[in-house]
């Protein structure tokens, strides 16, 4: 997550610098940066809470119109009441999708992405290299990058092969995939605890382009010692393997089991995941949350973040200033290193300025959109 302000902003708000903080705290320059970054994160959380961020949009109206994805936002709103907000690349979470007069079962994982956010619970064959990729991604903060060097290289999710997930209640698998070679084909295999398995091959139609992969657990997974329909309480999925038929580089993101719908964030796409049926013509409604300051941070928000982080820093330094050793270190250079009274005065000034900024931004005046 990108913070609203930076260490430099905090220094500008407080009039301090890293040397002063190092001297008063006894920390190194790197430790000071870590300290201040932590205060900025905490300050941002406080500001979000005070302003009601992320904002909640309730049951927003959408239609697929035979497309495989839809973009969240007010463009399809039946009445056009909320056409002045734009959640693109700002979506924090999707809470619910309503279709055919029912609430759709949430995917697994619920955020549609935690299985492909990091490599800590993944492993691979000797000819494969896997890494967490934070630049080329489709959902969340990262994707999984795999470099296959030979035929039948592979990687798998659930490093210890103990996912132990009953997938019987979901009908589909959905994810985004990208390859450097569009002629490559890949095999996804589901394994149970006894080594039973079922698999399905898939491919991308273009190179270096994200492709939506949708698979039907019942109809597509029919090869192997088991079938997709065999995976239930008695045959839980223990790990998931992706194998290549040739050397190439791939990116893997947004993997989930679902009931026909899943989503990306912060981009804000609702994805249709039934490969056997066209996306429905009938409308769906989506309840989600978005942070309007995720992409473009207004100067007022940046200032409020820096000032609040500055207050937290000053509170810490005031405690440091009370130490005898800190006082001894700074008394020879009082002009360069502020005393406790100066620190207290600066803290009080920042507190007043934050109240003024937040009041101008609608502090505690927000109640959500499309509230019913």
C-alpha positions in Angstrom: 0.0 0.0 0.0 1.3 3.5 -0.9 1.4 5.9 2.0 -0.2 9.3 1.8 3.0 11.1 2.8 6.8 10.5 2.9 9.6 10.9 5.4 10.5 14.2 3.7 7.0 15.5 4.2 7.2 14.7 7.9 10.4 16.6 8.2 8.9 19.6 6.4 5.8 19.5 8.8 7.9 19.3 12.0 10.9 21.3 11.1 13.1 18.4 12.1 15.6 16.4 10.0 17.1 12.9 10.3 20.2 14.1 12.2 18.1 15.7 14.9 16.0 12.5 15.2 19.1 10.3 15.3 20.7 12.5 18.0 17.6 12.5 20.2 16.7 8.9 19.7 20.1 7.2 19.4 18.9 5.4 16.3 20.7 5.0 13.0 19.5 6.7 9.8 17.9 3.5 8.5 16.2 2.9 11.9 14.8 6.5 11.8 13.4 5.9 8.3 11.7 2.7 9.5 10.4 4.5 12.6 8.9 7.4 10.6 7.5 5.1 7.9 5.7 3.2 10.7 4.3 6.5 12.0 3.1 7.5 8.5 1.3 4.1 8.1 -0.4 4.6 11.5 -1.3 8.2 10.7 -2.9 7.1 7.4 -5.0 4.6 9.2 -6.2 7.2 11.6 -7.1 9.6 8.8 -8.9 6.9 6.9 -10.9 6.1 10.0 -11.8 9.7 10.7 -12.9 10.3 7.0 -14.7 7.0 6.6 -12.3 5.7 4.0 -12.6 3.4 2.3 -16.0 4.5 1.1 -18.6 1.8 0.6 -20.7 1.6 -2.6 -23.8 -0.5 -2.0 -25.4 -2.6 -4.7 -24.0 -0.8 -7.7 -25.9 -1.7 -10.9 -24.0 -3.4 -13.8 -24.5 -5.6 -16.9 -22.0 -7.8 -18.6 -23.6 -7.4 -22.1 -21.9 -10.6 -23.1 -18.4 -9.3 -22.1 -16.3 -11.4 -19.7 -15.5 -8.5 -17.4 -17.2 -5.3 -16.2 -15.5 -2.3 -14.6 -16.8 -1.1 -11.3 -18.0 2.5 -11.2 -21.2 4.6 -11.7 -21.3 4.6 -15.5 -24.2 2.1 -15.6 -26.1 3.4 -12.6 -29.8 3.3 -13.3 -30.4 6.8 -12.1 -27.0 8.4 -12.5 -27.0 9.9 -9.0 -23.3 9.1 -8.3 -21.6 9.9 -11.6 -18.9 12.0 -9.8 -16.8 9.2 -8.3 -14.3 6.9 -10.0 -13.1 3.7 -8.3 -10.8 2.6 -11.1 -7.5 1.3 -9.6 -8.8 2.4 -6.1 -10.9 -0.7 -5.1 -10.0 -2.0 -1.7 -12.4 -5.0 -1.4 -15.5 -6.5 -3.0 -18.0 -7.5 -0.3 -20.8 -9.0 -2.3 -22.2 -9.8 -5.8 -25.9 -10.2 -6.3 -27.2 -12.1 -9.3 -30.5 -13.7 -10.2 -32.1 -12.4 -7.0 -29.4 -14.0 -4.7 -26.1 -13.2 -3.2 -23.4 -15.2 -5.0 -21.2 -17.4 -2.8 -17.9 -15.8 -2.0 -14.9 -17.3 -3.8 -12.0 -19.0 -2.1 -9.9 -17.2 -1.1 -12.4 -14.4 -0.3 -10.1 -11.8 -1.7 -9.6 -13.9 -4.9 -5.9 -13.3 -4.6 -4.0 -14.4 -1.4 -2.9 -17.7 -3.0 -0.9 -15.7 -5.7 0.4 -12.8 -3.6 3.7 -14.4 -2.5 5.9 -17.5 -3.0 6.3 -18.3 0.7 3.8 -21.2 0.4 4.9 -22.3 -3.1 7.6 -24.6 -4.4 8.9 -25.6 -7.9 10.9 -28.1 -10.0 14.6 -27.8 -10.3 14.4 -26.2 -13.7 11.9 -23.6 -12.7 12.5 -20.2 -10.9 9.6 -18.5 -9.1 9.5 -15.0 -7.7 7.1 -12.4 -6.3 6.5 -9.9 -9.1 5.3 -6.4 -8.0 5.4 -4.6 -11.3 3.6 -6.9 -13.7 0.4 -7.9 -11.9 -3.3 -8.2 -12.3 -4.6 -8.2 -8.8 -3.4 -7.1 -5.3 0.2 -6.1 -4.8 1.9 -8.8 -6.7 1.8 -11.8 -9.1 3.8 -14.9 -9.3 6.5 -14.9 -12.0 7.8 -18.3 -13.1 10.7 -18.9 -15.5 10.4 -22.3 -17.1 13.7 -23.5 -18.7 12.6 -26.9 -20.0 9.6 -29.1 -21.0 7.6 -30.3 -18.0 9.0 -27.7 -15.5 6.4 -26.9 -12.9 5.5 -25.1 -9.7 2.8 -25.7 -7.1 0.7 -23.9 -4.5 0.9 -25.2 -0.9 4.5 -25.9 -0.3 3.9 -28.6 2.2 1.1 -30.1 0.1 -1.4 -29.6 2.8 -4.0 -27.1 1.6 -6.7 -29.4 2.8 -9.5 -27.5 1.1 -12.9 -29.0 0.2 -13.9 -27.4 -3.1 -17.2 -29.2 -3.5 -19.2 -26.0 -3.0 -17.6 -24.1 -5.9 -18.2 -24.9 -9.6 -15.4 -23.0 -11.3 -11.7 -22.0 -11.2 -10.7 -18.6 -12.3 -7.4 -16.8 -12.7 -5.3 -14.5 -14.9 -2.3 -15.8 -16.8 0.3 -14.3 -19.0 3.1 -16.0 -21.1 6.0 -14.9 -23.2 5.2 -17.6 -25.7 1.6 -18.0 -27.0 2.4 -21.4 -28.5 3.1 -22.9 -25.1 0.4 -24.9 -23.4 0.0 -25.5 -19.7 -1.5 -28.1 -17.4 -3.2 -27.4 -14.1 -3.5 -30.4 -11.8 -5.4 -30.8 -8.6 -4.0 -33.4 -6.1 -5.6 -35.0 -3.0 -3.7 -36.4 0.0 -3.3 -39.9 -1.5 -1.8 -38.7 -4.7 -5.0 -38.9 -6.7 -5.2 -36.2 -9.3 -7.2 -34.6 -12.1 -5.9 -32.1 -14.7 -6.9 -29.7 -17.5 -4.7 -28.0 -20.1 -5.0 -24.4 -21.1 -3.3 -21.8 -23.3 -3.1 -18.1 -23.9 -4.2 -16.6 -27.3 -1.6 -13.8 -27.2 1.9 -13.4 -25.9 2.7 -10.9 -23.1 -1.0 -10.2 -22.5 -3.0 -11.0 -19.5 -5.6 -13.7 -20.4 -8.6 -14.6 -18.3 -8.6 -18.4 -17.7 -12.0 -19.9 -16.6 -12.3 -23.6 -16.0 -15.4 -25.8 -15.0 -14.4 -28.1 -12.2 -17.1 -30.6 -13.3 -16.8 -30.5 -17.1 -13.1 -29.7 -17.6 -11.4 -31.8 -15.0 -12.2 -35.3 -16.4 -8.7 -36.7 -16.9 -6.5 -38.4 -14.3 -7.1 -40.9 -11.6 -9.9 -38.7 -10.3 -12.4 -36.3 -11.8 -13.2 -32.8 -10.6 -16.5 -34.1 -9.2 -14.6 -36.4 -6.9 -13.0 -33.6 -5.0 -15.2 -33.2 -1.9 -15.0 -33.8 1.9 -13.3 -37.2 1.3 -10.9 -35.9 -1.4 -9.8 -32.4 -0.4 -7.4 -30.4 -2.6 -4.0 -30.6 -1.0 -2.0 -28.8 -3.7 -2.3 -27.2 -7.2 0.4 -27.7 -9.8 1.0 -25.6 -13.0 3.2 -27.4 -15.6 4.5 -26.2 -19.0 5.2 -28.0 -22.3 8.1 -25.7 -23.3 10.5 -23.1 -22.0 8.9 -19.7 -21.4 8.2 -17.0 -18.7 4.8 -16.8 -17.2 2.9 -14.6 -14.7 0.1 -16.1 -12.6 -2.3 -14.1 -10.6 -5.8 -13.8 -9.0 -6.3 -17.6 -8.6 -9.5 -18.7 -6.9 -12.4 -21.2 -6.8 -15.7 -19.5 -7.4 -19.4 -19.7 -8.1 -19.3 -17.9 -11.5 -17.9 -14.5 -10.4 -14.6 -13.3 -9.1 -12.9 -9.9 -9.0 -9.6 -7.9 -9.2 -8.5 -5.1 -7.0 -7.4 -2.3 -7.0 -8.3 -2.3 -10.7 -11.9 -3.1 -10.0 -13.0 -5.8 -12.5 -15.8 -8.3 -12.0 -14.9 -11.4 -14.0 -17.3 -14.0 -15.4 -15.9 -17.5 -14.7 -18.2 -20.0 -16.5 -16.4 -21.2 -19.7 -19.5 -23.0 -20.9 -21.9 -20.1 -20.8 -21.9 -16.6 -22.1 -21.9 -13.9 -19.5 -25.5 -13.2 -18.3 -27.5 -10.5 -19.9 -29.4 -9.8 -16.7 -28.0 -7.2 -14.3 -25.9 -7.8 -11.3 -25.3 -5.6 -8.3 -22.0 -5.2 -6.5 -21.2 -3.9 -3.0 -17.6 -2.9 -2.6 -15.2 -0.4 -0.9 -12.8 2.0 -2.5 -10.2 4.5 -1.4 -10.5 7.7 -3.5 -6.9 8.7 -2.5 -5.2 5.5 -3.5 -4.0 6.8 -6.9 -4.0 10.6 -6.6 -3.3 11.9 -3.2 -4.6 15.5 -2.6 -2.2 17.9 -1.0 -4.5 18.3 2.0 -4.5 14.6 2.6 -0.7 14.5 2.2 -0.4 17.4 4.6 -2.7 15.8 7.2 -0.8 12.5 7.0 2.6 14.2 7.4 1.4 16.3 10.3 -0.2 13.4 12.1 2.9 11.3 11.6 4.9 14.3 12.9 2.8 14.3 16.0 3.5 10.7 16.7 7.2 11.3 16.0 7.3 14.3 18.4 5.6 12.3 21.1 8.3 9.8 20.8 11.1 12.4 20.8 9.6 14.2 23.8 10.0 11.0 25.7 13.6 10.7 24.4 14.3 14.3 25.4 13.5 13.5 29.0 16.3 11.0 29.2 19.3 12.3 30.9 21.6 11.0 28.3 19.7 12.7 25.5 19.7 16.0 27.4 23.5 15.7 27.9 24.0 15.1 24.2 22.0 18.1 23.1 22.6 20.8 25.6 25.8 21.9 23.8 23.8 22.6 20.6 20.5 23.9 21.8 20.0 25.9 18.6 20.4 22.8 16.5 18.5 20.4 18.6 15.1 21.6 20.0 14.3 21.4 23.7 11.2 19.8 25.1 9.2 23.1 25.1 9.8 23.6 21.4 8.8 20.0 20.7 5.6 20.4 22.7 4.8 23.7 20.9 5.3 22.1 17.5 3.1 19.2 18.4 0.3 21.5 19.5 0.5 23.4 16.3 0.3 20.3 14.2 -2.8 19.1 16.1 -4.6 22.4 15.4 -3.7 22.3 11.7 -4.9 18.7 11.3 -8.3 19.5 12.7 -8.6 22.4 10.2 -7.6 20.2 7.3 -9.9 17.3 8.2 -12.8 19.7 8.7 -12.3 21.0 5.2 -12.4 17.4 3.9 -15.7 16.5 5.5 -14.6 14.9 8.8 -17.2 12.5 9.9 -19.7 13.8 7.3 -19.7 10.7 5.1 -22.3 7.9 5.4 -21.7 5.8 2.3 -23.1 5.6 -1.2 -26.3 4.0 -2.4 -27.3 3.5 1.3 -30.6 1.7 1.6 
